[in-house]
Amino acid sequence: MSLLDKMLKSGNIKSASVLSKSSFFNAKEVIPTDLPILNIAFSGSLEGGLLPGLTVVAGASKSFKTMLSLYCMKAYLDKHKDSVAILYDSEFGITPDYIQSFDIDIDRVIHIPIENVEQLKFDIVQRLGEIEKKDKVFIMIDSIGNLASKKEVEDAENEKSVADMSRAKSLKSLFRIITPHLTTRQVPCLAINHIYQEIGMFPKNIVSGGCLVAGTEIQTPDGLKSVEDFNVGEKVMTLSGEQIVTHVWNPDTLEEGEPECYEITFEDGYSVTVSDKHKFLVDGKWIEAKDLIVGHDCTVLNT
């Protein structure tokens, strides 16, 4: 047995193969649509089209995101007569008549209403597990932009008004989980998202779903000030006295755009949401937020 054969058979992943024969690097199926501009957007070619895997269609409200996605569904169902489509619906703005106006056979479309990100994640993972590579399935999510997290829903039901830091984390987890499944099973998935414009002299379009907390108040020599309003050179009050702000950050200056965050609640009922690496002074030692446990005695700034 050659060394190559030995290494091929030594692992537990059955899909391992010599790179020159790997099915993952063979030509991927292309689904051409009736709209040349879509084909160019998806593949860079007029003769191209939608490819398997995850594609996020993001745009402002009323920019025909759903319509363009339905064109893709139509193209896929037309190409594969034995295929089915799965429509995850969080906005309930699509009617059977609207889908039929695209000449889509609604008897081949499975409609799944969803209420939160976690519900979507658990359901789509379960259904992807049932799909074999020979199966022809198209998935559309309309939309993730206005889809709440389970925590947001529970907070509203309990009349709690607190910042939710779990939504972006759940969405990133969803994308990480389903992307390899979609690619290996040759399943195209279109997820619709929304964008908004940040406030500023030269506002940029931002895809919704972020989780940076604004409004957290910081003690300064002149009183409390929201964290997003600080500039370099201003002063804050600390356990060591007045300190000068040397850096401010936003999603553009973070390596991953959004830090993992935690909501910390103290015994007096005060809550603060901070990044996982934000440090608290506990019994004379600095401990990151992710390592705090119930019962830790945090030193606070007396004002």
C-alpha positions in Angstrom: 0.0 0.0 0.0 1.4 3.4 -1.0 1.7 6.2 1.5 -1.0 8.1 -0.4 -3.5 5.2 0.0 -2.5 4.7 3.6 -3.2 8.4 4.5 -6.5 8.2 2.6 -7.8 5.3 4.6 -6.4 6.3 8.0 -9.1 8.9 8.8 -12.8 8.8 9.7 -14.1 11.3 7.0 -15.3 9.1 4.1 -15.4 12.0 1.7 -11.6 12.4 1.8 -10.1 12.0 -1.7 -7.1 12.9 -3.8 -7.4 16.6 -4.7 -7.4 15.9 -8.4 -10.4 13.6 -8.0 -12.2 15.5 -5.3 -15.9 16.1 -6.0 -15.8 19.3 -4.0 -13.6 20.9 -6.7 -15.6 19.7 -9.7 -17.6 22.2 -11.6 -20.5 23.4 -9.4 -24.0 23.4 -10.8 -25.0 26.8 -12.1 -28.6 27.9 -12.2 -29.1 30.6 -14.9 -32.0 33.0 -14.4 -34.1 35.0 -16.9 -32.4 38.2 -15.6 -28.8 38.7 -17.1 -28.0 41.2 -14.3 -28.6 38.5 -11.7 -26.4 36.0 -13.6 -23.6 38.6 -13.6 -24.1 39.4 -9.9 -24.0 35.7 -8.9 -21.2 34.4 -11.2 -19.7 37.3 -13.1 -21.0 36.0 -16.4 -24.1 36.5 -18.5 -24.2 32.8 -19.1 -23.7 32.1 -15.3 -26.2 32.2 -12.5 -26.9 31.1 -9.0 -24.4 28.7 -7.3 -24.9 26.2 -4.5 -24.2 27.5 -1.0 -25.3 30.5 1.0 -26.1 33.8 -0.7 -27.3 36.8 1.2 -29.4 39.3 -0.7 -29.2 42.6 1.2 -30.8 45.9 0.3 -33.0 48.8 1.4 -36.7 48.4 1.9 -38.8 48.2 -1.3 -35.7 47.2 -3.4 -37.3 44.0 -4.9 -35.2 41.6 -2.9 -38.1 39.1 -2.6 -38.9 39.4 -6.3 -35.3 38.7 -7.3 -35.1 35.7 -5.0 -38.3 34.3 -6.4 -36.8 34.6 -9.9 -34.0 32.3 -8.6 -36.5 29.9 -7.1 -38.4 29.8 -10.4 -35.2 29.1 -12.4 -34.2 26.3 -10.0 -37.6 24.6 -10.1 -37.7 24.8 -13.9 -34.3 23.3 -14.3 -35.0 20.4 -12.0 -38.5 19.1 -12.5 -38.3 16.8 -9.4 -37.0 19.5 -7.1 -38.7 21.2 -4.2 -38.3 24.6 -2.6 -38.4 25.5 1.1 -39.6 29.0 2.0 -38.8 30.2 5.5 -41.1 33.1 6.1 -40.7 35.6 9.0 -42.5 38.6 7.4 -45.6 36.8 5.9 -45.7 39.3 3.1 -45.6 36.7 0.3 -49.0 35.4 -0.8 -49.6 32.2 -2.9 -51.0 34.4 -5.6 -47.8 36.5 -5.7 -45.6 33.4 -6.0 -47.9 32.0 -8.7 -47.4 35.2 -10.6 -43.8 34.0 -11.2 -45.3 30.8 -12.7 -44.0 28.9 -9.7 -45.8 25.7 -8.8 -46.8 26.3 -5.2 -47.5 22.6 -4.7 -43.7 22.2 -4.8 -43.0 24.9 -2.3 -42.9 24.1 1.4 -43.9 27.1 3.5 -42.4 27.3 7.0 -43.4 30.2 9.2 -40.6 31.2 11.7 -40.7 33.4 14.7 -37.1 33.7 15.9 -33.5 33.0 14.8 -33.1 29.9 17.0 -36.2 28.3 15.6 -34.9 28.9 12.1 -31.5 27.4 13.0 -32.8 24.2 14.6 -35.3 23.6 11.8 -33.0 24.2 8.9 -30.2 22.1 10.4 -32.7 19.2 10.9 -34.0 19.4 7.3 -30.5 19.7 5.8 -29.6 16.5 7.6 -32.3 14.7 5.6 -31.1 16.0 2.2 -28.8 13.7 0.2 -26.5 14.9 -2.5 -28.8 13.6 -5.3 -31.8 15.5 -3.9 -32.6 18.8 -5.5 -33.7 21.4 -2.9 -33.8 25.2 -3.1 -34.0 27.2 0.2 -35.2 30.8 0.6 -35.3 32.8 3.9 -37.5 35.9 3.8 -36.1 37.4 5.9 -33.3 37.3 8.5 -33.3 41.2 8.6 -36.4 41.5 10.8 -36.1 38.1 12.5 -36.0 38.5 16.3 -34.0 36.3 18.7 -35.7 34.1 21.2 -34.4 36.3 24.0 -35.9 39.4 22.4 -39.3 37.7 22.3 -39.0 36.5 25.9 -37.9 39.9 27.1 -40.9 41.5 25.4 -43.3 39.0 27.0 -41.8 39.7 30.4 -41.9 43.5 29.8 -38.1 43.8 30.0 -36.4 46.5 28.0 -32.8 45.5 27.8 -30.2 45.3 25.1 -30.1 41.9 23.4 -26.6 40.6 22.5 -27.6 37.1 21.4 -29.2 37.9 18.0 -26.0 38.5 16.0 -24.3 35.6 17.8 -27.1 33.3 16.8 -27.1 34.5 13.2 -23.3 34.0 12.9 -23.8 30.5 14.4 -26.5 29.7 11.9 -24.4 30.7 8.9 -21.3 28.8 10.2 -23.4 25.6 10.7 -25.3 25.6 7.4 -22.7 26.8 5.0 -20.7 23.5 4.7 -24.0 21.5 4.6 -25.3 23.6 1.7 -22.1 23.4 -0.2 -21.6 19.6 0.2 -25.2 18.9 -0.7 -25.2 21.3 -3.7 -28.1 23.3 -2.2 -28.6 27.0 -3.0 -29.9 29.1 -0.2 -30.9 32.7 -0.6 -31.3 34.7 2.7 -32.8 38.1 2.4 -31.4 40.8 4.7 -31.9 44.6 5.1 -29.6 47.5 5.2 -29.8 50.9 6.9 -27.8 54.0 6.8 -25.6 55.1 9.7 -25.9 58.6 11.0 -23.2 61.0 9.9 -22.0 63.5 7.3 -21.2 60.7 4.9 -23.4 57.8 6.0 -22.6 54.3 4.9 -25.0 51.5 4.2 -24.8 48.9 7.0 -26.3 45.4 6.9 -28.7 44.9 9.7 -28.0 42.3 12.4 -25.3 44.0 14.3 -25.2 44.0 18.1 -23.1 46.9 19.4 -24.7 48.6 22.4 -25.1 52.3 22.3 -26.4 54.3 25.2 -24.2 52.8 27.9 -23.3 55.7 30.2 -19.7 56.4 31.4 -18.8 58.6 34.4 -16.8 61.7 33.4 -15.6 64.6 35.5 -18.6 66.5 34.1 -21.2 63.8 34.6 -22.5 60.8 32.7 -22.0 60.5 29.0 -23.0 57.8 26.5 -20.2 55.6 25.3 -20.8 56.3 21.6 -20.4 60.0 22.1 -16.8 59.9 23.3 -13.9 61.3 21.3 -10.1 60.7 21.8 -8.7 63.1 24.3 -11.8 63.3 26.6 -11.6 62.3 30.2 -13.3 59.5 32.1 -13.4 58.7 35.8 -11.8 55.4 36.9 -10.7 53.7 40.1 -7.3 55.3 39.5 -8.7 58.8 39.0 -9.2 60.7 35.8 -7.9 59.0 32.7 -7.7 60.3 29.1 -9.5 58.4 26.3 -6.8 57.2 23.8 -9.0 55.2 21.4 -12.6 54.7 20.4 -13.9 51.8 18.3 -16.8 50.9 16.2 -17.7 47.9 14.0 -15.2 49.0 11.2 -12.2 48.9 13.6 -12.9 45.5 15.1 -11.4 42.4 13.5 -14.7 40.6 13.3 -16.9 43.6 13.3 -19.0 42.5 16.3 -17.6 41.4 19.7 -19.2 38.6 21.6 -21.0 40.4 24.4 -22.4 39.6 27.9 -25.1 41.3 29.9 -23.9 41.6 33.5 -26.5 42.2 36.3 -25.4 43.3 39.7 -27.2 42.7 43.0 -28.7 46.2 43.1 -30.5 45.5 39.8 -28.1 47.6 37.6 -27.2 45.9 34.3 -24.5 46.6 31.8 -23.7 45.0 28.5 -20.0 44.6 27.6 -17.7 42.7 25.3 -16.4 39.3 26.4 -13.0 40.8 27.1 -14.1 43.8 29.2 -12.5 43.5 32.6 -14.0 43.9 36.1 -12.0 44.2 39.3 -12.8 41.3 41.5 -11.0 40.9 44.9 -8.0 42.9 43.6 -7.8 40.9 40.3 -8.9 41.9 36.8 -11.3 39.3 35.3 -12.8 39.3 31.8 -16.6 39.4 31.5 -16.7 35.9 30.0 -15.1 34.5 33.2 -17.4 36.2 35.7 -19.6 33.9 37.8 -22.5 34.5 40.0 -21.3 35.6 43.4 -18.2 37.5 42.3 -17.8 40.7 44.2 -16.9 43.5 41.7 -15.4 46.7 42.8 -17.3 49.7 41.5 -16.5 53.4 41.2 -18.3 55.4 43.9 -19.7 58.7 42.5 
